[in-house]
């Protein structure tokens, strides 16, 4: 669940720009949803293998998350990967090796109430590598949300309908679109019995 919790206000332009590493380009066109692609899991597996080969046992846990991890769900064609390391704020322990392999640090949320979240872009396919510290509850929420959508057609369809409606709107940044999904994400998460954010 890379979307922010409904209890948290949407990010402002200043916040988005402050968390961005490098220039944060506004959207220049509509957000595109692709139909579910059976190749997405294989893309994840390839990236997981590459990340593990770079970091070894510094990878404490790694999972395919986001909409591309749910068969049958339309998604932005970006492979979301969520990884735990010992301490996400200790960037020298992992970031330099990822960057040497072509991953680019794009988001650094240096605040405990979003778990000091980091995001890297992949080197050759469209990947968002989300990094948190070991013990962070967010990975369990993301995996629980994924697993619920995999087994509950009604909520998967609700989530897809919501996304299809939201992509018809104009957004300045992709984060604005993600924030707009938060209410439906939290509604589904509650039905799934997932812990609330910052539980």
C-alpha positions in Angstrom: 0.0 0.0 0.0 2.3 2.7 -1.2 -0.6 5.1 -1.0 -0.7 7.3 2.1 -3.2 6.6 4.8 -6.5 8.3 4.7 -5.9 9.8 8.1 -2.9 11.7 6.7 -3.4 14.8 4.6 -2.4 14.7 1.0 1.1 15.9 0.3 1.5 19.5 -0.8 3.6 20.5 -3.8 6.3 21.8 -1.3 6.4 18.4 0.5 6.6 16.5 -2.7 9.5 18.6 -3.9 11.2 18.5 -0.5 11.2 14.7 -0.5 12.4 14.4 -4.1 16.0 13.6 -4.8 16.8 15.4 -8.1 14.2 17.3 -10.1 10.6 16.2 -9.6 8.9 16.7 -12.9 5.2 17.4 -13.0 3.0 15.2 -15.1 2.7 16.3 -18.7 -0.1 14.0 -19.7 -2.7 11.6 -18.2 -1.7 8.7 -16.0 -2.1 5.5 -18.0 -3.4 2.3 -16.6 -2.4 -0.9 -18.4 -4.4 -4.1 -18.5 -3.0 -6.8 -16.2 0.2 -8.3 -17.8 1.1 -11.9 -17.1 4.8 -10.9 -17.5 4.7 -8.6 -14.4 5.6 -11.4 -11.9 8.6 -12.5 -14.0 9.8 -8.9 -14.1 9.6 -8.8 -10.3 11.4 -12.1 -10.0 14.2 -10.8 -12.2 14.5 -7.6 -10.1 14.4 -9.4 -6.8 17.3 -11.7 -8.0 19.3 -8.6 -9.1 18.7 -6.8 -5.8 19.7 -9.8 -3.8 22.8 -10.3 -5.9 23.8 -6.6 -5.1 22.9 -6.5 -1.4 23.0 -10.2 -0.2 21.9 -10.6 3.4 21.4 -6.9 3.8 18.0 -7.6 2.2 16.0 -8.5 5.3 12.8 -9.1 3.4 11.6 -8.3 -0.2 8.1 -8.5 -1.7 6.3 -7.8 -4.9 3.7 -5.2 -3.9 1.4 -2.7 -5.6 -1.1 -3.3 -8.4 1.2 -5.3 -10.7 1.4 -7.9 -8.0 -2.4 -8.6 -8.2 -3.4 -10.8 -11.2 -6.3 -9.3 -13.2 -5.8 -5.8 -11.8 -5.1 -2.9 -14.2 -2.1 -0.9 -13.1 0.4 1.7 -14.0 3.0 -0.5 -15.7 5.5 0.0 -12.8 6.8 -2.9 -10.8 6.5 -2.0 -7.1 9.0 -3.8 -4.9 9.1 -3.3 -1.1 12.3 -4.2 0.7 13.4 -4.1 4.3 17.0 -3.3 5.3 18.4 -3.1 8.9 18.1 0.7 9.0 16.7 2.7 6.1 18.4 5.9 7.3 21.8 4.3 7.1 22.1 4.9 3.4 25.8 4.1 3.1 25.0 0.5 4.1 22.9 -0.1 0.9 22.2 2.9 -1.3 25.7 3.2 -2.8 25.7 -0.4 -4.0 22.2 0.0 -5.5 23.3 3.2 -7.2 26.4 1.6 -8.6 24.2 -1.0 -10.2 22.0 1.7 -11.8 19.2 2.2 -9.3 18.5 5.9 -8.7 17.4 7.3 -5.3 14.4 9.5 -6.1 12.5 9.9 -2.8 13.8 10.4 0.7 11.1 11.0 3.3 13.1 11.9 6.3 10.4 11.7 8.9 9.5 8.9 11.3 5.7 9.2 10.7 6.3 7.8 7.2 8.9 5.4 8.3 11.8 7.3 6.7 10.6 5.8 3.4 13.1 5.7 0.4 12.3 5.0 -3.2 14.7 4.0 -5.9 13.9 3.8 -9.7 15.1 0.7 -11.5 18.0 0.8 -14.0 16.4 -0.6 -17.1 12.7 -1.3 -16.5 10.1 0.8 -14.7 10.6 -0.2 -11.1 9.8 1.6 -7.8 11.9 0.0 -5.1 10.4 1.1 -1.7 12.8 0.7 1.2 11.9 0.7 4.9 13.7 -0.5 8.1 13.3 -3.9 9.4 10.3 -4.2 11.7 8.3 -1.5 9.8 4.6 -2.4 9.8 4.0 -0.9 6.3 5.3 -4.0 4.5 2.8 -6.2 6.3 0.0 -3.8 5.3 1.2 -3.8 1.7 1.4 -7.6 1.5 -1.9 -8.0 3.3 -3.6 -5.6 0.9 -2.1 -7.5 -2.1 -3.2 -10.8 -0.7 -6.7 -9.6 0.0 -7.1 -8.2 -3.5 -5.8 -11.5 -4.9 -8.7 -13.4 -3.2 -11.6 -10.9 -3.1 -12.9 -10.1 -6.5 -15.4 -7.5 -5.3 -12.7 -5.3 -3.6 -10.3 -5.8 -6.5 -13.0 -4.5 -8.8 -13.8 -1.6 -6.5 -10.2 -0.6 -6.4 -9.8 -0.8 -10.2 -13.0 1.2 -10.7 -11.7 3.9 -8.4 -8.4 4.0 -10.2 -10.0 4.2 -13.6 -12.1 7.1 -12.4 -9.1 8.9 -10.9 -6.9 8.7 -14.0 -9.6 10.7 -15.9 -8.7 13.7 -13.7 -5.8 16.0 -14.1 -3.0 15.8 -11.5 0.1 17.8 -11.1 2.2 14.9 -9.7 1.7 11.2 -9.6 1.7 11.5 -5.8 -1.5 13.5 -6.0 -3.2 10.6 -7.7 -1.8 8.2 -5.1 -3.1 10.4 -2.3 -6.5 10.4 -3.9 -6.7 6.6 -3.7 -6.1 6.6 0.1 -9.8 6.6 1.1 -10.6 3.5 -0.9 -7.3 1.8 0.2 -8.2 2.3 3.8 -11.8 1.1 3.3 -10.5 -2.1 1.8 -7.7 -2.4 4.4 -10.3 -2.2 7.2 -12.4 -5.0 5.6 -9.2 -7.1 5.3 -8.5 -6.6 9.0 -5.2 -5.0 8.3 -3.6 -2.9 11.1 -4.0 0.8 10.8 -1.1 2.9 9.8 1.4 3.5 12.6 -0.3 0.8 14.6 
